[in-house]
Amino acid sequence: MVKRAKTDSFGEAKKHVNYIFKATSICRYTHILAKIMLILIITAAFFACKPKEQRVWKGETIKVFDNHKSDQNQMYPDQAAFLGKMVVIGDFGPMVEGVAIINDDEITQTVLKWNNMHNEKDLNLINAVYSDKIDLYGKSYSKTDIDSYFQSNFANRNPSYHQNIINISGKRIGDTEVQIDLMLYTLEKDIDSPEAIILVLERNRAGWRINKEERADASNPTRQTAVE
């Protein structure tokens, strides 16, 4: 009887030890898991708060979305509907039924020259950038006026002025026009100023040229850093 009681007591003690061991193991694993979760939370917060590096556009081809195409891989507008129609090379370049065929590379080159014109203060690029009539931030200019305007503008511009294009995209907005949307970062007097700019390009006899330039915020039509 005494021997059996001792055996039962030993068994109970062993159970308690096992329980304690299991509880200790659970606590240990819970502590480790909590540490891992804390590390993951801190890491996620770090990457969320870290400013994203934005890549400067350096002339990569702008893919212009053409709403005249049911498939962006088509060679020309409404290819299925115009199958058998003639692609006409006229005064305004290649067209189908009065709709200009978009050339991404030509449009890209015009925008690149526009950016270089401002950074290099190169008046020789004006003819390769602008149309004969331009709506520039709410004001209309002829080609002669725009030449005189930029000659004065570049002469009076701060020598530290520089602009970079960060985000850029394009879309057709008419039979002969495309719209380029871009985020422009201008640096002048150590002040970095971002603003959304819209360029409207029209296909004319000379190629794709800018006929309108404005801020995306139409309520504030004056671009102080580059134009005024």
C-alpha positions as CSV (number, residue, x, y, z in Angstrom):
1,M,0.0,0.0,0.0
2,V,2.8,2.4,0.9
3,K,4.8,1.4,-2.2
4,R,1.7,2.1,-4.4
5,A,1.2,5.5,-2.8
6,K,4.8,6.4,-3.4
7,T,4.5,5.3,-7.1
8,D,1.3,7.4,-7.5
9,S,3.1,10.5,-6.0
10,F,6.0,10.0,-8.3
11,G,3.7,9.8,-11.3
12,E,1.9,13.0,-10.3
13,A,5.2,14.8,-9.8
14,K,6.4,13.6,-13.2
15,K,3.2,14.9,-14.8
16,H,3.7,18.3,-13.2
17,V,7.3,18.4,-14.4
18,N,6.1,17.6,-17.9
19,Y,3.4,20.3,-17.7
20,I,6.0,22.8,-16.6
21,F,8.4,21.8,-19.4
22,K,5.6,22.1,-22.0
23,A,4.5,25.5,-20.6
24,T,8.1,26.7,-20.6
25,S,8.6,25.5,-24.2
26,I,5.4,27.2,-25.3
27,C,6.5,30.4,-23.7
28,R,9.9,30.2,-25.3
29,Y,8.4,29.6,-28.8
30,T,5.8,32.4,-28.2
31,H,8.7,34.8,-27.2
32,I,10.6,33.8,-30.4
33,L,7.5,34.3,-32.5
34,A,6.8,37.7,-31.0
35,K,10.4,38.8,-31.8
36,I,10.0,37.6,-35.4
37,M,6.7,39.5,-35.7
38,L,8.3,42.6,-34.3
39,I,11.2,42.5,-36.7
40,L,8.7,42.0,-39.6
41,I,6.6,45.0,-38.5
42,I,9.7,47.2,-38.1
43,T,11.0,46.2,-41.5
44,A,7.7,46.8,-43.2
45,A,7.4,50.2,-41.6
46,F,10.9,51.1,-42.7
47,F,10.2,50.3,-46.4
48,A,6.9,52.1,-46.2
49,C,8.4,55.3,-44.9
50,K,11.5,55.1,-47.1
51,P,11.1,57.5,-50.0
52,K,10.9,55.7,-53.3
53,E,13.7,56.5,-55.7
54,Q,12.3,58.0,-58.9
55,R,14.0,57.3,-62.2
56,V,14.7,60.3,-64.4
57,W,13.4,59.9,-68.0
58,K,16.3,60.0,-70.4
59,G,14.6,59.6,-73.7
60,E,13.2,56.1,-73.6
61,T,10.4,55.6,-76.1
62,I,7.0,56.9,-75.0
63,K,4.3,54.4,-75.6
64,V,1.3,56.5,-76.8
65,F,-2.1,54.9,-76.1
66,D,-4.1,55.1,-79.3
67,N,-7.9,55.0,-78.7
68,H,-8.3,54.5,-82.5
69,K,-6.8,51.0,-82.1
70,S,-8.7,48.1,-80.7
71,D,-5.3,46.4,-80.3
72,Q,-2.3,48.6,-79.5
73,N,-0.1,46.2,-81.6
74,Q,-1.9,47.2,-84.8
75,M,0.2,49.0,-87.4
76,Y,-2.3,51.8,-87.9
77,P,-5.6,53.1,-86.5
78,D,-8.7,51.0,-86.9
79,Q,-6.8,48.4,-88.8
80,A,-9.6,45.9,-88.8
81,A,-12.2,48.6,-90.0
82,F,-9.8,50.1,-92.5
83,L,-8.5,46.8,-93.9
84,G,-7.9,47.5,-97.6
85,K,-7.9,51.2,-97.1
86,M,-4.9,53.2,-98.4
87,V,-2.4,54.7,-96.0
88,V,-1.9,58.2,-97.5
89,I,1.3,60.1,-97.3
90,G,0.2,63.7,-97.5
91,D,1.2,67.1,-96.1
92,F,0.6,65.9,-92.6
93,G,2.5,62.6,-92.9
94,P,1.0,59.1,-93.0
95,M,-2.7,59.1,-92.5
96,V,-5.7,56.7,-92.8
97,E,-9.0,58.2,-93.5
98,G,-7.8,61.6,-92.0
99,V,-6.4,60.0,-88.9
100,A,-2.7,60.5,-88.3
101,I,-0.6,57.4,-87.7
102,I,1.2,57.8,-84.4
103,N,4.9,57.3,-84.4
104,D,6.1,56.8,-80.9
105,D,9.8,57.4,-81.8
106,E,9.1,60.7,-83.5
107,I,7.0,61.9,-80.6
108,T,9.6,60.8,-78.1
109,Q,12.3,62.8,-80.0
110,T,10.2,66.0,-79.9
111,V,9.7,65.7,-76.2
112,L,13.4,65.0,-75.7
113,K,14.3,68.0,-77.7
114,W,11.9,70.1,-75.7
115,N,13.6,69.0,-72.5
116,N,17.0,69.6,-73.9
117,M,16.0,73.0,-75.2
118,H,15.2,74.2,-71.7
119,N,18.2,72.7,-70.0
120,E,20.7,73.8,-72.7
121,K,18.9,77.1,-73.4
122,D,19.2,76.1,-77.1
123,L,17.2,78.5,-79.3
124,N,18.1,76.4,-82.4
125,L,15.8,73.6,-81.1
126,I,12.6,75.8,-81.1
127,N,11.7,74.9,-84.8
128,A,12.1,71.2,-84.0
129,V,9.9,71.5,-80.9
130,Y,7.0,74.0,-81.5
131,S,4.3,74.5,-84.1
132,D,3.8,77.8,-86.0
133,K,1.1,78.8,-83.4
134,I,1.5,77.9,-79.7
135,D,-0.7,78.2,-76.7
136,L,1.9,78.6,-73.9
137,Y,0.5,78.5,-70.4
138,G,-2.7,80.4,-71.4
139,K,-1.1,82.8,-73.8
140,S,-1.0,82.5,-77.6
141,Y,2.3,83.0,-79.6
142,S,3.3,82.9,-83.2
143,K,6.6,81.2,-84.2
144,T,8.2,84.7,-84.4
145,D,6.9,85.6,-81.0
146,I,8.0,82.4,-79.4
147,D,11.5,82.9,-80.7
148,S,11.8,86.4,-79.2
149,Y,10.1,85.1,-76.0
150,F,12.6,82.4,-75.3
151,Q,15.5,84.5,-76.3
152,S,14.6,86.9,-73.5
153,N,13.6,84.1,-71.2
154,F,16.8,82.1,-71.5
155,A,18.9,85.3,-71.1
156,N,17.2,86.2,-67.8
157,R,16.9,82.7,-66.4
158,N,18.9,81.7,-63.4
159,P,22.1,79.9,-64.5
160,S,21.3,77.1,-61.9
161,Y,18.1,76.2,-63.7
162,H,17.7,72.5,-64.6
163,Q,14.7,70.3,-65.2
164,N,14.1,66.6,-65.1
165,I,11.2,64.5,-66.3
166,I,10.2,61.8,-63.8
167,N,7.0,60.2,-65.0
168,I,5.7,60.4,-68.6
169,S,2.9,58.9,-70.6
170,G,1.0,59.7,-73.8
171,K,-2.4,59.2,-75.4
172,R,-4.2,60.2,-78.5
173,I,-6.7,63.0,-78.0
174,G,-7.8,63.7,-81.7
175,D,-7.3,62.6,-85.2
176,T,-4.0,64.5,-85.5
177,E,-3.1,65.3,-81.8
178,V,-1.6,63.4,-78.8
179,Q,-1.3,64.5,-75.2
180,I,1.9,63.9,-73.2
181,D,1.5,64.0,-69.4
182,L,4.7,64.4,-67.4
183,M,5.9,65.2,-64.0
184,L,8.6,67.8,-64.2
185,Y,11.1,68.5,-61.5
186,T,12.8,71.9,-61.8
187,L,15.8,72.9,-59.8
188,E,16.5,76.6,-59.5
189,K,18.4,78.4,-56.7
190,D,18.6,75.1,-54.8
191,I,14.8,74.8,-54.8
192,D,13.4,71.6,-56.2
193,S,9.9,72.1,-57.5
194,P,7.7,69.4,-58.9
195,E,4.7,70.1,-61.2
196,A,2.5,68.2,-63.6
197,I,2.8,69.5,-67.1
198,I,0.7,68.7,-70.2
199,L,2.2,68.9,-73.8
200,V,-0.2,68.7,-76.8
201,L,1.6,67.6,-80.0
202,E,0.0,67.9,-83.4
203,R,1.1,66.2,-86.6
204,N,1.8,68.8,-89.2
205,R,4.0,69.2,-92.3
206,A,7.2,69.3,-90.2
207,G,6.3,66.3,-88.0
208,W,5.0,66.1,-84.5
209,R,5.2,69.5,-82.9
210,I,4.0,71.1,-79.6
211,N,1.0,73.4,-80.1
212,K,0.0,73.7,-76.5
213,E,1.9,73.6,-73.2
214,E,0.1,74.0,-69.8
215,R,0.1,73.0,-66.2
216,A,-2.2,70.0,-65.3
217,D,-3.7,72.4,-62.8
218,A,-5.6,74.7,-65.2
219,S,-6.6,77.0,-62.3
220,N,-2.9,78.2,-62.2
221,P,-1.9,78.6,-65.8
222,T,1.5,80.4,-65.2
223,R,4.6,78.3,-64.9
224,Q,6.9,80.5,-62.9
225,T,10.1,78.5,-63.0
226,A,10.4,77.9,-66.7
227,V,8.3,80.4,-68.5
228,E,7.8,83.6,-66.5
